Amino acid sequence: MSGIRPALLALLLVATGQEESQYLPPYRPVSLRLDKASPRDALQELKELSRLPIDLDELLPGRPVTLDLVDQTPLQALQAICKEALLGWELEGLQDWRARAHGTGPGRVRIHWVTERWHRPLGRAFVRHYAFQATSGDWDQALQDERQTVSLLIRTAPGVRPYAVSTLKLSALTDDQGHDLLPRVQLSKEGIQRLSVYSRGANLQVRFTRPKGSVVRIGRLAGTITFRYPKAVRWVRFAPLTPPFEQVSEGMGIRFLLRGYEQKGTAHRLEMDLVSLEGQAIFKGLDRGMPFDGSEMELRTAGGESVVHQGYCGAGNDLSVRMTVDFHGKTDQAAVEFRLPWADEFVDDVVEFELRDIRGMNE
């Protein structure tokens, strides 16, 4: 637990009454010394120290690894070993914010072949369970515009699935000559942004103005970003899924009304009305404005299968919509329950970061 700041740990334990591992896996800093180790031996030792789910079954050959790592984050150590071995890594498998596998097998870190360019110098930083990477936009395009964009990609370690991310707050933005660029900054996506089931992290953008026809090299970017984790899971539920319908469930400021359910083999279709409880505009069509991630909707069959939705359609206005949701399972069994998770109380993890010497995408 040493990697989590005492204030955050106290908040997690006192405010929730549950173990902090409900929200973040135990943090295990890595220290190891490698002298011409094979990539397999190096990654195997890292796997044992960090508990990262590194898949070594189909490991490609790479260069010998010589490193002396002291108190590094697991993702930082993984990056360092792969750079020495001239290999790359990526996360496979999806989890939602309930730490539940979603439509894929268990998460793993897959090691793959890369070219030298993969490990070109980039603005990177590692903080506990998070990896930050920043790049400037395409320079040829930037020369035609008075705005320059820095893309900030934040990836989380396996098993870490935030519910949402809040506004990025910058404490420093300077060019490579030390000139302050903060007064010129325009941040995108103000406020809380839900992370979808299929998101592997957050991708934010920092825009600033500069003299037209010139490109600014970023020397330093620093600030905080807040990840939000739910204290407890609540549910919108319909059960049983049999006539007469008209079952009602409430959550997220919405009254959900079941209109119908039918099954044909492994295909399922469910129809429901969603109405704002407070009479305030919530919906802006079905493709935006929804207060939940459609990929979280699921059916449960009598045999215990979790059937994830395959698509939805409908119509309505800012106060109410009628939605038809299609599901496709693996077995010919009727569903006994519809459920949709939601949360209204959260724990925030405020993450401080600093990146240096941010390069352009095509450098």
TIDOLO-978940 format. One record per residue: x, y, z of N, C-alpha, C, O, CB in turn. Coordinates in steps of 0.05 Angstrom, whole numbers, plus 5000, padded with zeros to 4 digits. Glycine has a CB too. Layout:
// residues N
XYZXYZXYZXYZXYZ/...
// end
This chain:
// residues 363
501649765000500050005000501750255000500650474999498250005023/504350235001506050465004505950654980506650884983508950375007/504950554957504850724933502450904933502351094916504850554909/500450864951498051034951498451244973499151174996495550874956/498051494967498451714986496751665011494551575008497951984973/497851725035496351685059493551805059491651685069497851785083/493252055048490652185048488652035032486352005040490952475038/489551935009487751774992486951515005484651435005488951724964/488951375017488451125030486451155053484750995056491051005040/486851375068484951425090482151475080480251375091485851675107/481951625058479351665046478051405037475651365041479551865023/479651245024478550985014477550815037475450685035480750834999/479050795059478450615081476250735098474450585107480850565097/476350995104474351105123471751165109469651105120475551365135/471851285085469451365072467851135062465351145060470051555049/469150915056467650685044467350455063465450295060469150595020/469050435083468950205101469749945087469249725098466150175112/470949955064471749725049474749735044475949955046470249695023/475949515036478749515030479349675005477649674986479849225026/481549825004482249984981482649814956482549924933484650144986/483049554959483449384935480849354919480849254897484449114943/478549444931476049454915476349654892474949634872473749534933/478149844895478450064875481050044860481050084836478150334889/483149984874485849974861487249724871487149674895487450224866/488449574854490049344863492349444881493149674879491149184840/493349264898495749344915497949444897498649314877496649114932/499249664905501449774889504049644898504649644921501550084892/505549534878508049404884510249524868510649464845507849094878/511849714880514149824866516149604860516349414875515450054882/517649634838519449424829522349514831523049734823518749354800/523949344843526849374843528049114834527648904846527949464871/529649134813531048884804533548964788533749174776529148714787/535548784789538048824775538348594755538148354762540448834794/538748664730538948474708541648514694542448734687536648504688/543048294689545648304676545648104652545947864656547948244695/545148204629545048044604543047814607543447594598547847934598/540747884619538647684622537147654596536847844580536747764645/536047414591534347374568531747524573530947564596533847074563/530347614551527747744555525847574572524347684588526547814528/525847314567524047144582524647154612522847174628524246854572/527147124619527847134648527247404660526347424683530847064651/527847614645527347884655524347934660523548034681528448094636/522647854641519847894643518547704664516647774677518447854616/519747464666518747274686519247384714517547374732520047004683/521547504719522147624745520347864751519447894773525147704746/519948024730518048254733515248154740513848274756518048424708/514447944726511747834731511447744760509347794772511247604712/513447614771513247514798513347744818511947734839515547324804/514847954812515048184831512548364830511648454851517448344825/511448404806509348604803506548484802504648634806509848754778/506348224796503748094791502448184765500048134761501848134814/503948314747502848384721502248124706503847944707504748564705/499948104692499247854677500747844650499447854629496247844673/503347824651504947824627504747544614505347344627507947894633/504047534589503747274575506447204562507447344544501547294553/507646994572510346914562510146664544512246554536512146854585/507746574538507446324523508546334495509746144485504546234522/508246564482509146594455511046824452510946984434506746634435/512946844471514847064472516847044449518046844444516347064499/517047274436518947294414521847334424522147434446518247514394/523847254409526547294418527147594417526147744400528647144400/528847684435529647964436532547984445533947784449527848124454/533448224449536248274458536548224487534548244502537048554451/538948154497539448124525538848384540539148604529542348034530/538048354565537148584581539148624604539548454621534348544592/540248864605541948954628540749204639540749414626544948984619/539749194664538449424676538749414707539249194718535449424670/538649644719538649664748536249844755536450084754541349784760/534049724763531549864768531149884798531249684813529149734755/530550124808530050174837527350314840527050534830532350334849/525550184855522950304862521550424838520650654840523350514884/521350274817519850374794516950254794516550044806521250304768/515150394780512450284778512550034760514350014744510450494767/510649844763510649604746510649674716512149554701508349434752/509049864708508949934680511450064670512350034648506550124674/512750224688515250344681517450134677519050154659516150544703/517549944695519449724693518949554668520849474654519349544718/516449514662515749364637516749514613517849394594512649314635/516349774612517249934589520249924587521349904565516350224593/521649944610524649944609525649674599527549674583525749994637/524549454608525449184599524949154569526649054554524048964615/522549234560521849204531523649374514524449294492518949274527/524449614524526149784508528949654505530049664483526450064522/529949544526532549404524532449164506534349104492533549324552/530149014507529948774492529048824463528948634447527948584505/528349074457527249154431524748984425524348864404529349104408/522948994445520248874443518249094451518949294463520048624461/515749044445513549224453511549074471511648834473512149344429/509749224483507749104500505049254496504949484490508549104530/502849104500500249224499498349054517498848824521499149244470/496249194527494349054544492148934526491149064508493149244564/491348694532489148564518487148464538487848404561490148324501/484648454530482448384548481248634560482648834564483548204571/478648634564477148864574475948814601474948594606475048944554/475949014618474549014643472849264645473649474636476448984667/470449234657468949474663469649574691471449454705465949434661/468449784701469249904726468449734750469149804773467950174729/467049514746466549324768468649104769468348914784463749194765/470849144754472948944752471948674741472848464749474248894780/469948694724468748454712469648434683469548624668465648464713/470548194675471348144647468948194629466748114635472447864643/469448334607467248424590467748334562469148464546466948734591/466548104554466548014527469147904517469247814494465848244510/471147894533473747784526474747604548473647604570475848004518/476947474543478147304564479547484585479447724584480147114553/480747354605482147514626484247694613485547624593483447324646/484747924626486648114615489447994616490147834633486548364631/491148084597493847994596495548214584494548394570494147734580/498148204589500048384576501348214554502748024559502248494596/500948294529502048144506504548284497504648524493499948124483/506748124494509248224484509448174454508847954444511648084499/510248384439510248354410512848484399514348614413507848494397/513348424373515648524359515248824352513048904346516348364334/517448974353517249264345519749334329521649184327517049444370/519649574317521949684303523349884322522349944344521149824277/525649974314527150164331525450414337525650524358529750244317/523750504317522250744321520250724344519450924356520750814295/519350484350517450444372518550574398516950684414516950144377/521050554402522250664427523650924423525550994438524250454438/522751084403523851354400523251524424521251464438522751484374/524751724430524251894454521452024453520752144433526452114456/519951984474517252104476516852214504518252124523515051894470/515052404507514452494534512852294549510552254544512852764532/514152154568512751944584513151994614515152114622513951674576/511151894629511351904658509751674669507751594657510352174670/510551564692509251334704508651414733510451484748510951074702/506051384741505251444769503551204778501351174769503751714771/504651054797503150824809501950644787503350504773501050924828/499250654785497850484766497350604739495750504723495150394779/498550834734497950984710500451044693502651074704496651254717/500151044667502251114648501351344631499251334619503050864630/502951554630502351804615504151814590506551754592502652054633/503051904568504651954544503452194530501052204525504751694526/505152384522504252624508505752654482508152604480504752864526/504352734461505552794435504253054424501953104429505252554415/505853204409504753434395503453344369504153134359506953654390/501553504359500153434335502053444310504353514312497853614330/500853354288502353354263503453634256501853824254500653244240/505953664253507153924249506354054223505954294221510153914251/506153894202505454014176502654144177502254354166505453794154/500854014192498154124195498254354214496854554210496253904205/499854344235499954554255500954814242500155034251501754474278/502654804222503655044210501455204196501855434190505854974190/499255074190497055214176494955324196492955444187495655024157/495455294221493455374242494855534263497255504267492155124254/493355704277494455854299494355704325495355794346492956124302/493155464325493055304349494855054346495154944324490155204355/496054984368497654744369496454554390495554654411500654804375/496454304384495154104402497153914413498953804399492953954387/496953854439498453644452496453434461494553494476500053754477/496853184452495052964460496252824484498652744484494752764436/494652794504495552664529494052404532491652394537495052844554/495452184529494251914532495051794559497351784566495251724509/492951714574493451594600492351304599490051264594492051754623/494051114604493250834605493450734634495150824649495050664586/491650554641491650434668492850154667492750024647488850434679/493850074690495049804692492749594691490449664696496549774719/493449344685491349134684489849124711491049134732492648864679/487249104709485549084733484749354744483149364763487048934754/485749574733484949844742483049964722483850024700487450024746/480449984730478450084711476850314724474950264739476549854703/477650564720476150784731473350804719472950714696477651054727/471550924734468850974724468851214706467351224686466851004748/470451414713470451674698473051814704474651744721468051844706/473452024688475852194692474852484692472952554677477952144669/476052654708475152924711476953114694478853024681475053014740/476253364695477753564680480753554687481553544710476653844685/482353564666485253594669485853874680484854074669486653534642/487553884700488354144711491354174708492954004718487554174742/492154374693495054414688496254604708495054814715495454524659/498654534717500154714734502554834720503655034728501154564759/503354714697505654824682505454734653504754504647508254734694/505954914634506354854606508355064596507755294593503554864590/510754964589512855144579514055034554513954794548515055184600/515155214537516655114514519455034522520155054545516655334492/521054954502523754854509525655074517527955024524524854704485/524755334515526355554524525355654552526455844562526155784504/523355524563522355594590520255804589519455904611524655694606/519155884566517056084565514355964573513655744566516856204536/512956114589510356024600508156034579507656244567509556194625/506855804574504755784554501955754566499955744552505255554535/501855744593499255704606497155914598494855834594499555704636/497856174596495756364589494556314561492456424555496956644590/495856154544494856104517493255844515492355774493497256094498/492955704537491755434537488755434534487355604547492655274561/487755244519484855184518484554884522485554724506483555274490/483254804544482954524550480354424538478454564536482954484580/480354164530478054034519476653864540477853784560478753864494/474053814536472453634552472453714581473553574598473453354549/471253944587471054034615469153844630467353724619469954324616/469653814656467953664674468453364673470553274663465053714666/466653214685466952924688466352794661464352844648465152814710/468052614653467752464628467552164634469552054644470052514608/465252034629465051744633466951604614467251684591462151654629/468251394624469951224608468350984599467150854616472551144623/468250934574466650704564468050444571470350434577466250734533/466450234569467449964574469849904556471749774564465249754570/469750004531471749934512474150124512475950104495470549924484/474150314531476450494533478550364550477950244571475550764546/481050394541483350284557484650504573486850464584485350154538/483450734575484550954590483151214581480851204573487550984586/484551434584483451694576485251824556487751794557483051874601/484051974537485552114517484652404517482552454506485351974489/486152574528485452854531487253024513489352944504485652954560/486353274508487853444490488253724503486453824516486453484463/490653824500491354094509491854264484493654194468493754094528/490354484481490754654457491754934467490755034487488154684441/493555044452494455314458495055464432495555344411497055304476/494855724433495355884409498255964408499655974428493656144409/499256004383502056084379502156234353500256224337503955834379/504356374348504556524323504256344299505456124298507256674322/502656424280502156264256504656214241506356404237499956394238/505055974231507355904215509755814232511955774221508156144199/509355794258511555694275510555454291508155424296512555914294/512455284299511755054316513355074342515755134342512454794301/511955034364513155054390513754774401512054594401511155204410/516254734410516954484423516354514452517254704465519954404417/514854314463514154324492516354214508517253994504511454174496/517254374528519354284546518354154571519653974581521154514553/515954244580514854134605511854164606510754374599516154274630/510553944614507653934617507153804644507953574648506153784594/505753944662505253834689502453904698501354104689507353934709/501353744715498653794726497553564741499053394751496853874703/494953564744493553344757491253254741490053414726492653424786/490553004743488152894731486852714752488252564766488752734704/484252724754482752584775481252354763479552394746480952774790/481752114773480251874765478251814787478751834810482251634760/475851744778473651694796472851404797472551274776471151864787/472651294821471951014825469451004843469251154862474250854839/467450834836464950824852465450694879466950504881462850674836/463950794899464150664926462550404926463350214939463050854947/460250404912458650164912457050164886456650364874456650164937/456249924878454649884854451649874861450849714878455549634838/450050034847447150014848446249894822447749864802445850294854/443649824821442649684797439949784789438149834805442549384802/439649814763436949824750436349544742437949414728436850034725/434049434750433449154745430549114736428749254746434048984771/430248924718427548824711427648524715429348384703426748904681/425848414731425648124734422848074747422148204766427948014752/421447864738422147694715421447834688420048044688420547424716/422447734666421947844640419547704627419847584605424447834622/417247714640414847574630412447754632412447944648414347314647/410447714614408047874616406547834642406847624654406147814592/404948024651404748294639407248454645408348444667402148434650/408048614626410448784630409749024647408049014665411648864603/410949254642410449494658412149504683411549664701407549524664/414149324687415849344710417349614710417949724688417849114711/417849724733419149984735421549964753421549834774417150204747/423750104745426150124762427250404758426950524737428249904753/428650504779429650784777432550794784433550634800428050954796/433950984772436751034777437851244758436851274736438350774774/439851384767441151594750439251814743439651944722442351464725/437251864759435252074753433351994732432052174720436652314745/433051734726431351644705429451424715430151264732433051524681/426951434705425051204710425151024685424551114663422151314716/425950774690426050574668423450414669422750304691428550394671/422050384647419550234646419750014624420250074601417150424639/419549764633419749544614417149524597414949514608420149274629/417549524570415249514552414849234540412649164532415549714530/417049084538416748814526419448674524421548794525415548844498/419248404522421648234519420847994502418647874507422748144547/422547914483422047674468424647534462426747664460420547734441/424547274459426847114453426346934429424246814427427746934477/428246914411428246734388430946594386432846714376427546884362/431046354396433646204397435546354415435046394439434746184369/437846424404439846564420439646864418441147014430442646484411/437546964403437147254401435047344421433147204426436247324372/435447584431433647704451433147994442434848124431434847684480/430748084448430048364443428448474467426548344476428448404417/429348704477428048824500427349114493428849254480429848814525/424949204501424049474495423349614521421949494538421549474476/424249854525423650004549423550304544424550404524425849944570/422050444562421950734562423750844583423950734605419050824566/425051064577426751204596425651494599425451634579429751204588/424951574623423651834628425151984650425851864671420651794636/425752234646427152394666425352424690423052504688427852674654/426452364714424952394739424552684748422452744759426352244761/426452854742426353124751425153314730424953554735429153214759/424353214708423353384687425453564674424853764663421153554698/428053474677430253634665431253484641431253234640432453674686/432253644621433253524597435653344603437553434616434053744577/435553094595437652894599438652784573441052784567436752664618/436752704556437452564532437852754509436452964506435252354525/439752694492440252844467440452634445442552614431442853024469/438352484442438452254424439752024437440352034461439952334398/440051804423441251564434444251544431445451364442439951324422/445451724416448351704411449951884429452351864430448951764383/448652064445450052234463448152324485445652324481451352474449/449152404507447552494529446552284548445452344569445252644518/446852024540445951814558447651804583450051814581446051544543/446351784606447951784631449151514639449951474661446151874654/449251324620450451064624451750974599451051074577448450864635/453450784601454750664578453050434568452550244583457650554585/452150444543450350234533451549964534450149764536449650304505/454249944533455549684534455249544562455949314564458449714527/454349694582453949574608451249424611450849284630454249784630/449449464592446849334594447249034589448748954571444849454573/445948874605446148584602443648434610442048534626448548484618/443348194599441248014607442647774622444847704616439647914583/441147664640442047414654440047194648437647234651442247464685/441046964638439346744632439046564657440446594677440446574609/437146374655436646194678439146034684439545944706434246004671/440745984663443245824667445545994676447745884680443945694641/445146254681447246424691448946564670450846704677449046264708/448246534644449846674624449346974625447047064628449146564596/451447124622451247414620451247494590453347454577453547554636/449047594580448747654552449047964548447348114558446047554541/451148044535451648324531450248424505450048274486454748384529/449448674505447848774483449448794457451848824458446649054490/448048774435449248784408448549034393449549084371448348544392/446949204405446149454392443449544401441849384412446149424361/442849804397440249904405439450124386441050244372440350004435/436750184386435750394370433350514385432450404405434950294342/432250734375429950854388429651134380431051244362430150824417/427751274393427151554387425951684412425051544430425251584363/425951954412424852094435425752384434426352494413425651964461/425752504458426552784461428352814485429352614495424052974463/428853064494430653114517429653004543431152974562431253404519/427052944545425852854570425252554571425052434593423353004575/424852434548424252144548424952024521424952154500421252104553/425651764522426251614498425051334500424751234523429251604492/424451214478423750924477426050784464426850854442421050874463/427150574477429550444468428950144463427750014480431850474488/429850044440429749754434432649654434434249754420428349704407/433149454451435849344454435949054445434248894453436849374484/437848994428438248714418440648584432442748714436438648714387/440248334439442348174452442647914437440847824423441548124482/445047804438445547544425447247374444449547444450446847574397/446147144453447546974472448846734459448946714434445646884493/449746554475451046304465449146064467449645864454453546254481/447046084484445345854488442445934482441746174483445545754517/440845734476437945784471436445774497435045574503436845564451/436745984512435446004538434146284541435346484533437345954562/431746294552430446554557431946694579433046574597427446514563/431846964578433047124599431047154622428647164618433947404589/432147164646430447194670430747474683429247554700431046984690/432847624674433347884687434848064668436647974654434947844713/434048314668435548534655436848694677435548744698433748714636/439348774674440548944694442549144682443849094662441948774715/442749374695444549584687445749704712444349814729442949804670/448449704715449649804739449950104738450150224717452449684742/449850234762450350514764451450584791451350414809447750684758/452450824795453550904820453051194824452951354805456650844822/452751284850452251564855454151674877453951914884449451604864/455951504888457951604906460651494897460851264888457351504936/462651664899465251604887467551674905467351834923465451744861/469751534900472351604911474151714888474251594867473751354925/475451934893477152054873480052004879481052034901476652354871/481551924858484451894859485652114843485652114819485351604849/486852314857488052544844491052464838492652414856487952794862/491652464812494252364803495852604792495052734773493952144781/498152654804499952864795501952744774502852524777501552984819/502452894753504252804733506053034722505353264725502752674709/508252954710510053154698511453014674512552794677512153264718/511353144651512653034627514553244616514053484617510552954606/516753144605518853314594519353254565518953034555521453284610/520253454550521153434523519153274506519653044498523953284522/516853404500514753274485515253304455515453534446511953384494/515353084441516053094412513453094395511253044405517752854405/513853154370511653144351511152864342512852684344512353314327/508652814333507852544325509552434302510152194301504952534316/510552614284512052514261515052574263516352594243510952634236/515952604288518852644291520252374290522752364293519452794318/
// end
